[in-house]
């Protein structure tokens, strides 16, 4: 995340991928929090969950997140 950017919501979603296949993504909503004199801005980020080879003796490291798409919100 950028400086002053805060995650306001996060959800795991399943979307159709290549016809009838379902793929799991993580959707994150962010906001830039300054003060009442500055207009709030944010963005929606969609992370793709990729399975990789885990590190030795650490089976929980078998997934990585890749930024799939993001949209700025004004």
C-alpha positions as CSV (number, residue, x, y, z in Angstrom):
1,X,0.0,0.0,0.0
2,X,1.0,3.6,-0.6
3,X,1.8,6.0,2.2
4,X,-1.4,7.2,4.0
5,X,-3.4,4.5,2.3
6,X,-5.4,2.3,4.6
7,X,-7.3,-1.0,3.9
8,X,-11.0,-0.4,4.7
9,X,-12.4,-3.7,3.5
10,X,-11.3,-7.1,2.2
11,X,-13.2,-10.1,0.9
12,X,-12.5,-13.4,-0.7
13,X,-14.6,-13.7,-3.9
14,X,-15.1,-16.4,-6.5
15,X,-15.4,-15.3,-10.2
16,X,-16.0,-17.2,-13.4
17,X,-12.8,-17.9,-15.2
18,X,-12.7,-19.3,-18.8
19,X,-16.3,-20.4,-19.1
20,X,-17.6,-22.4,-16.1
21,X,-14.4,-22.6,-14.1
22,X,-14.4,-20.7,-10.8
23,X,-11.3,-18.9,-9.6
24,X,-10.8,-17.4,-6.1
25,X,-9.6,-13.8,-5.8
26,X,-9.1,-11.4,-2.9
27,X,-10.7,-8.0,-3.3
28,X,-9.4,-5.1,-1.2
29,X,-10.8,-1.6,-0.9
30,X,-8.5,1.2,0.3
31,X,-8.9,4.9,1.2
32,X,-6.4,7.7,1.6
33,X,-7.1,9.3,5.0
34,X,-5.8,12.9,5.5
35,X,-8.1,15.4,7.1
36,X,-11.5,17.1,6.5
37,X,-9.9,19.7,4.1
38,X,-8.7,17.1,1.6
39,X,-11.0,15.1,-0.7
40,X,-10.9,11.3,0.1
41,X,-9.6,9.0,-2.6
42,X,-9.3,5.3,-2.8
43,X,-9.0,2.3,-5.0
44,X,-10.2,-1.3,-5.4
45,X,-7.5,-3.9,-5.9
46,X,-8.1,-7.5,-7.1
47,X,-5.4,-10.0,-6.1
48,X,-4.9,-13.3,-7.8
49,X,-4.0,-16.2,-5.5
50,X,-1.1,-18.2,-7.2
51,X,0.1,-21.5,-5.9
52,X,3.9,-21.9,-5.8
53,X,6.4,-24.3,-4.5
54,X,6.7,-23.8,-0.7
55,X,9.9,-23.0,1.1
56,X,11.7,-25.8,2.9
57,X,9.9,-26.8,6.2
58,X,7.3,-24.0,5.7
59,X,4.2,-25.5,4.1
60,X,2.2,-22.3,4.7
61,X,4.2,-20.4,2.0
62,X,2.7,-22.2,-0.9
63,X,0.5,-19.3,-2.0
64,X,1.5,-15.8,-3.4
65,X,-0.6,-12.8,-4.2
66,X,-0.4,-11.1,-7.6
67,X,-2.1,-7.8,-8.4
68,X,-4.6,-8.7,-11.1
69,X,-6.4,-5.4,-11.5
70,X,-7.1,-2.2,-9.7
71,X,-9.4,0.8,-10.1
72,X,-9.0,4.3,-8.7
73,X,-12.0,5.7,-7.0
74,X,-12.5,9.5,-6.9
